[in-house]
Amino acid sequence: MQVTVVVPTFNEAPNVAELVQRVAASAHGYEVDVLFVDDSTDDTPRVIEQVAASASVPVRVIHRTNPVGGLSGAVTTGLSHATADVCVVMDGDLQHPPEDIARLVTRYRRGDVDMVVASRYTEDGHSDGLDGGSRVLVSRGSTMVTKAMFPIRLKDVTDPMTGFFLVDRRAINLEQLKPRGFKILLEILAREPLRVAEIPFTFASRHAGESKATFGQGLSFVLQLTALRFGKMSLFALIGAFGAVANLAIVWLLSHNGVGNTMSMIVAAEITILANFLLQERFVFQDMRAEASGVINRFAKSFAFNNVELIIRIPLTALMISSWHLSVVIATAITLIAAFVVRFLFHSLVVYAPRRAARKTSPASRLVEELDRQSYSPGEL
């Protein structure tokens, strides 16, 4: 039996030799090779090549000079370039003990599952390697929220946030995955109906180096979870909600520092329009950018539309208040909901439209199909 161990790395040079040695030593009853997918800015690729020259098992490295999708993108790259169909994914910091690979393989060889997850939260599993009570609390809390949002797909998984698992890549559609952030297991489980088993493991302390966990990764996880559970439209709405809060904060800050009300509203609107565009580029429409027009063109369309929409929406709200005798809150809510739907459609169908798309169906059919695809995929089945 052949097993490829896929290891995404970012500046993990001190851990490479130890990891390869322990992976090789733990392989009994199966053959193993190690594939590093490296996004490092230090000399990690050179260290991997040096270790490969004397290693007792095959060692390869794919160094991504223009990384896409973060850690999740590195894992999907590794899975697509793996020598074996049975792949083990693990971190490069040795917090996932290489000795447990044999236990993952043993469980898989029973033949009744497509994936085996190494869990910190089942039976004798432990999360001792998490630094401090705050990280334990965040880990536990995010796991509970994730399981609550995917009660069907994750019913057999106690630790969907782990990065240590075995998967038969023949059971998943790699092209369907939309890698983002660092929770690739969640991405796979949310999109694929797999047969899953678990083994307990102890999350160890780092062998060397520093943790890569950041606030940005936490934000990325929230956006990933929202997109997976509810689809693109909800992620678009979440960013819009962040923008609305930021808009109010900027207006308050400027108006309380001597800037006129009208100017405060204009400045706040323009700043949030720009911020929303950048967040949408990064988290909502990142999978559509390659086939769309250039970023300057996309920004010009988005910027122009949002300003025109603002010019139309404010007088329309005032008209509804005076003609229909609605309260300002209800009238504003109605126009904001309508503006949100129109804004999402415009960005999906115009701003990020493919440059050279075949046009064999009617515009109405394309609109309905695109709205359905963008709004409700992937969702939970």
N, C-alpha and C positions, 0 to 999 in steps of 0.2 A: 504494500500500500504506500502511495506517495502522498506526502503532505507538504504544502507550501505555507510557510509562516510569513505573513505580511506584516511588516513593521513600519508604520509611518513615523518619521523622525523630523524633529526640528531642533537643531543644536544639541544633539545628544552624544557627541563624540566620546566622552568618558565612559559611556555605558556599552558601546558597541562590542568590544572584545568579550566582556563578561557575558553579554546576552548570547552571542553566537556560541561560546563555549558551553553554556548551560543548556541551550537548545539542543546542541549536538549530543551532549552527555545524556539527555533525558529521552532520546529517541530509541525505543526498544520495540521491535516487532513491526516497524514501519520505516520508510525512508523519508528524509526531510531535507528541504532546501529553504533558505532564508532570502526573502526579497524585501529590501529596504526601499521605501519610497520617501525620498528626502527633500524637504523644503528648506534646508538649513542655510544660514548666512555665515556659518563658521566653517571649519575644516572637516566637518562630519563626513562628507562624501569621500575625501581622501583617506580618512581613517577606516572607513568601510572597505575601501579597495585594498588597503594594507592588510586588514584582518582577513579578507577573502583569499588573499594569496597563500595563507598558511592554514586556513580553516579545514577541518575534517569533513565538512559538509559544503555543498555548493552555496555560495553567497553572491547575490547580485544587488545592484543599486540602480534605481532610477532617480536621477536628480532633476527636480522640476524647477527650472529657472523662472517660470511664470506660473506659480501655483494657482489653481482654480478650485474653489470648494473647500479650502481649509483642510483639516484633518480628514473629513469625510471624503473629500475629493482625492486625497492621497490613498485612502483605503480602496476606493472604487478603481483607481488606476492600478493598484496592486492586484486586485482581484481579476481585472481584465488581462493582466500580463503574467498571471501565475502559471507555473509549470503544471501543477496538479489541480484537479477539480475540487479536492478537499482542501480548504484553506483555513488556517488559524490566524485570526487578527489579534494583535497585542501591541501595547505601547512599548516604546523604546527605553523607558526609564527604570525597568525591572520591578515596577510595582505590581506587574502581572508576572508571577513566578513561572519561568519556563518549564519547571518540573511538572506543572499542572497540564501541559500540553498533552502528555501521555494519557491523562485521565479524560480529557476532552475526546481524544481519539478512541479510547476504549468504550466510552458511552456511545459515540457515533456508530461504532462497528456493530452494535446490536441490530442496526438496519431499520429502525422504526422512526427515525427523525431526520430532518434536513439540517437542523442547527442544534448546537449544544452551547449554552450560555454559562459562563463562569460567574456565579453570583456571590455577592458579598452578604446577601440578606436571606439566604436559605440554609436550613440545617446548621452546619458548623461553620458557615462563612463568617468572615469578619472584615471590618473596614478600618483596621488599626492604622493603616498607612495614611489616612486622611489627617491633614495638619490642623489640629485644633477642633474645639467643639463647634465653631461656626461652620466649618466645612462639612462636618458630619451632619449638622442641622440642615444645611443647604442641600446636601446629597439626599437625605431622607425626604425632605419636603418636596424636592423636584421629582423624586421617584413617585411619591404619592399622587402628586398632581398629574403626572404623565399617565399613570395607571388609571386614574379617574377619567381621563379624557379618552383613553383607548381601552375600555373594560373588556371588549371582546378579543381584540388582537393580542392583548397583553395578559390574558387571564392565566396563562401558564408561565409567566415570566415575573420573577420577583425583583429583578435588577435590570430594567431596560436601559439604564444609563451607563452600564459597564462598557468598556472598550475591549473586553477579552472574551472571545467567542470563536467557535468553529462553525463554518458554514460550507455546505455543498453548493458551489457556485452554479451548478446546473439547475438548482431549484429557484434561482432568482433571475430577474430580468435586469441586467446591469444598465441597459439603456433607459429603463424606466426610472431609475433612481435619480434624484435631484440633490446631489451632495451639497451640503452647506454646513458650516460650523464644525462641530466635533462629536456629534452624537450619531454616528453612522448606524449603530445597531437599531436605534429608534426609527431611523429612516427606512431601514430594511423591513423591520417588523410591521411598520404602519402601512407599507405598500404591498407586502407579500404575505399570502396565507401559508405560513410554514408550519411544519411539525417541529415543535421545540421541546427540548429537555434541558435540565440544569444540573450543574454540579456545584458544590460549595467551594469557595476559595478564600484565602486570606489576602486582602489588599495590603501589600508590603510598603515599607518606607522607600523613598527614592534612594537609588544606589549612588547617584551623583547628579549634580546640576540643580536647577530650581524649577518649581512648578510653573506651568504655562497658563494656569487659570487666571483669567482677568475679568473685569466687569464687562468688557466688550463681548467675551465669550458667553457670559450670562445673558446679555441682551440678545445675542445671536440665537441662543437656545430658546428663549421665549418666542422669538419670531419663527424659528423652525417648528416649534410645537404648534403654534397657531396655524401656520401654513399647512402642516400635515393634517391637522384635525378638521379644519374648516375650509381650506382652499385659498386660492389667491385673493379672492375678493375680501375675505376677512382680514388677511394680512395687510391689504391695501387700506382697509378701514382702521386697523390698529395704528398704522403709521399716521393716518389722517387724524386720529384721536390724539396721538402724541403732538402732532402739529398744532391742534387746536389749543391744547394746554400751553404749549410754548408760546403761541400767539398771545394768549391772555397774559402770560407772565411778562412778555416783552412790552405789551401795551401798558401794563401797570408800572413797570420799571421806568419807561420813558416818560409817562404822564406825571409820575411823581418826582421827576427830575427836570421839570420845566419845559418839556416838549409838548406842543399843542396836541389836542386829542386827535385831530384828523391826521397830522403827520405821524403820530404814534401808531395809529391803525395802519397807515400805508407802509411804514417801515416794518412793522410786525408781520404784515401780510407777505411782503416781499421776502423777508428772511425765512419764514416758514415755507413758502413756496419752493425756495431753493433747497432747504433742508429736506422737505418731503421728496423732492426729485432725487436727491442723492440717496436717501434711504430706499426709495422704490427701485432705483438702479441696482442697489446692492442686494436687496432682500426679496423683492417681489418679481421683477422682470429680468433677473439675471440670466435666466435660461433662454430669453428671447433676444438678448442684445446682439449676439453674433450675427443673426440674420436681419437685424433692423438697420436703419440708417445710422450715421455716425453720431457720437455723443453730443456734439454741438447742435446738430439738426434735431436730435431728440429733445434736448433742453429747450431749444427755441420753440418747438411745438408745444411742449408742456407749459412753459412759461407764458406763452401767448394765450393759450387756452385758459389757464387758471386766472389770468388777469381779466380776460373777457367774461369768464364765468362770474368773477367777483363783481364786475361792473353791472352785469345783468341781475344777479341775485339780490343785491341790496335794494334797488328800486322795486323789484318784484315782491320782496318781503313787505316793503312799505305799502305797496298797492293792496296786498292781501289783507293787511291790517285795516286799511281805510275802507276797502270795499266789502270785505267779508266779515269785518268786525271781530277778527281773531285776536287773541292775545299775542304779544310780541314773541313769547316763548314758543307757542304752537306754530305761528307763521314761520319763525326761524327754523324750527325743527323740520317742517315740511320742505322748505327750500333746501335745507342742508341734505336731507335724504335724497331728494331729486338730483341735486348737484353731485352727490357722491356716486350715484348710479351712472350718470352721464359722464362724469370724470373717469370712472373706471373703464367704461366702454371706449371712450376716446383714447385713453392710454393703451388699452389692449389692441384696439383695431387700427389706430392711426400712428401714435407715437412709436410703438414697437412692432408695427406691421413689417413683415418680411420685404426686403427690397425687391426680390423677384419671385413673387408667389403666383402659382397657377390659379387662374380665375375661371373655373368651370361651373361654379354654382352662382346662384343669384346673390346679390348683396344682402337680402333679408335672411337667406339661409345661412350665409357665412356669419352674419351677426349673431343669430341664435345659437349656432354651433360653437362659435368662439366664446360667447358668454357662458354657455353650459360648461365648456371645457375648463375655462379659467376659474369659474366661480366655485365649482364643486369637486374638483379633482385635487388630491386623491380622496379625501374624506375617509370615513371608516365604513367598511362593508359589514 
